[in-house]
């Protein structure tokens, strides 16, 4: 049972917009920034969004993040087949004094 | 370009100690503003943060693993290490090392990961 809650799966067709939610509490998302990681099978995760809504250099602007209260969201617009991957949210938890991940969402491009 | 590379045994017997090392190249392990971390991922499952260390030796550990985990840093060898004691099958996972940027904290560089299987 992960501290941050994500839907286990999401899907969309090419060109669509998809959102993935990440629900937490006042001790993690509610008081700290959220990061998102993208992971392809057999490879290490890659930083996709940091500080709630910032994109590292090289990440397409089709990816965007937002945060409100104790929840965060990752949006992927103009969905492409190469976006098919697992997506994880993460945040520091002040109560646990440690970093917590969401359980991950497997995105399928139909 | 910073690179991290995990190394260590691929198989560990139950009740024994898992030991892994992460070699850092292309950058300094003693740079301020960065922690060095271990994260693991059981087969087919999600990511779990194990713990992090600053070059000064300051550490943070996952409370669920704290009693069994030690992370240390060797600046002369430009590497940091993970020790996990009393392993069971539940510790079978791909283990990643990563750099954690403290300002607006995030993992910005990752190693490729190494699979450790706990089996007799």
Interface residues (C-beta under 8 A of the other chain):
Chain A: X2 X32 X33 X35 X37 X43 X44 X45 X46 X47 X50 X51 X54 X56 X88 X90 X92 X96 X97 X98 X99 X100 X101 X102 X103 X104
Chain B: X37 X46 X47 X48 X49 X51 X52 X60 X61 X62 X63 X96 X100 X104 X105 X106 X107 X108 X110 X111 X112 X113
